Amino acid sequence: MKKQKPQKQNNSNSQTPSKNPPKWFYLVLLLIPILFFVLLEIGLRAFNYGHDFTVFKVVTDYHPDKLFLNPEIPYKYFYGTRSVPSALPDGFDKDKKENAFRVFVLGGSSTAGWPYVPNASFPRQLKRKLELLYPNNNIEVINLGISAINSYTLRDFIPAVLEQKPDLILIYAGHNEYYGALGVASTVSIGSSRKLVNLYLWLYNFKITQLLRDAISWVWGLFNKAGETTEASNETLMSQMIGNSLIAYESDDYKKGIEQFEGNLIDMIEMIREKNVPVIIGKLTCNLRDQKPFVSLKTDKYPPADEVFQRANDELNKGNISEAQNLFLLAKEYDALRFRAPEKINDVISDIGRKYNLPVVDIDSVFRELSPYKLVGYNLTVDHLHPNIDGYRLIAETFYKEMKKINLLPKGERANLTEAKADSILAANFPFTALDSTLANFSIIVLTGQYPFVPKGTPNYKMINYKMSSIVDTIAAAIFNKQLKWETAHSKLAEYYLNRNEIDKFVREMEAIIAERPYYDVPYRTITAYLIDKGYIERAIPYLKKLDAIKSDFFSNKWLGQVYLKLNDAKTSLPYLQKAVQFKEADYQLWYNLAGAYYLNGNVDLAITSIERSLQLNPKNPLAINFYNQIKSLRQ
């Protein structure tokens, strides 16, 4: 009997070996979330969600050829604060001109010019001096100063600044390292890790990050519905930024603030050097003599700051100047509320200057040399550290001298003016009026009448006791209370002076607006129209020329032509009138004036053609009829 071979049983439960998915499958799995976030980012941008944090952008169709520091950019650094400082409107050409000299100035409120309007800031004062001495250059000094920012913001700005082809960068910063946005002791902080903070700032350029943060804030708000007190809502930005008010000398937080500044400044310098852009750094100054310490803290190693400050005053009264100087400096160093930069910050600036062979200007030494007993006080400051008008002028001059010393000035032809003459002209034409001074005084009163200058909860007696005494006070108060815009207020005051026939005061108010908004044509038109109407035609010429350079149109050409013709300068008048008649607004009077300009320039044929055009528009004008008959008879 044959043996049968065992047959294979078909086991339905047996499993075939599984194949590994193809590599593209894992790639798709990886790409799906990436694609989701990319599409989400594109969608958020398409719907303009959140803020645009482009550093420089065209902000108005009125100036499509100008870039400005983005007005939204402060919101990147001050998320969640009740007050957000403003970016200054310093415009510059989108396409850099060949004769341009472009300087960017980086810093905090002292660079911005607080408590004054930007016209008084040291970058603006430097700009006006360069414009006066180098009239053939297009001078662009762009002030990037923002109140309550520190080196994190400046570092974040640098890549965008370098894209704009600067000829020079100036830095005056360091006072805000502790309480400035994202500082180690600020209310706006995410920790003391520099890498983490700088990564956060990079990520915050994306709308997704803004969406995530807004979602977290919304959820947080559901569990935190306590209303804001009136007192809190009236806090100054300075008091709002105080997180840790007790930073002892040489404590961990003290050292972190210095390390933060040093690391960010080194990053900035290395980025700047990579693009071969010159840079000058300023060492910091502050009020030592007249600003008592904000917070005294006794430690095992160091005495309370207020005791040291009192000893400093005692030594000064005894005539022990050197000892007093040392004690005033120590009182500032021991002050636990660190709104004035420690001397270590200036040491870092000096060390980095030596390491990278960079020019460093010692602003503090310059201030001390011009102060009684070489102690900076209210002679050059308005509070704990912000310079007064003379102080800001001094900073501008110090930077200018260093630029001159190392040959970092514009390459164009220099005006034939001595330094003394230039400074005299600048002082006489300083675009700053009593209205600006009063407005600054209000800012100082509000700041120094509240915490930390007085104990928390103390009424601001300085403001309560302030007596309004003039129209300037009234208009300044309207600006301060946001009832009037700054430009509108100056225009209002200018009109007041004009109605009183105080022409010089009228001109100064208008010049303040022009200096603040040099690319805006309306103030030029206003001042020239009023001056011509009042018979001050020669005084109108400089404003008409500036207007024509900004926006050459019917108005500027018509009035330049007519003013020069009235001054018996037919040669200069003619090209302006020729341009003016090409506009549709040209009327019979303009053609009549053009006929006169042609005639005085010896071109009788074109004079006849022009007067005939004038008569076509107004056949009954007796002056035109007379003139036509005269030149026709002379020709015959």
Secondary structure, DSSP 8 states (H G I E B T S, - for coil): -----------TT---------HHHHHHHHHHHHHHHHHHHHHHHHTT-S----SEE---TT-TTEEEE-TTGGGGT-TT-S---------EESS--TTEEEEEEEESHHHHTTTS-GGGSHHHHHHHHHHHH-TTSEEEEEE---TT--HHHHHHHHHHHHHT--SEEEEE--TTTTTSTT-TTBSS-S-S-HHHHHHHHHHTTSHHHHHHHHHHHHHHHHT------HHHHT--HHHHTBS-----TT-HHHHHHHHHHHHHHHHHHHHHHHTT--EEEEE-----SS---S-----SSS--HHHHHHHHHHHHHHT-HHHHHHHHHHHHHH-SS--S--HHHHHHHHHHHHHTT--EEEHHHHHHHTSGGG--STTTBSSSS-B-HHHHHHHHHHHHHHHHHTT-S-SS---S--HHHHHHHHHHT----HHHHHHHHHHHHHHHTSTTTS-TT---HHHHT----SHHHHHHHHHHTTSS-HHHHHHHHHHHHHHTT-HHHHHHHHHHHHHHSTT-SHHHHHHHHHHHHTT-HHHHHHHHHHHHHH---HHHHHHHHHHHHHTT-HHHHHHHHHHHTTSTT--HHHHHHHHHHHHHTT-HHHHHHHHHHHHHH-TT-HHHHHHHHHHHHHH-
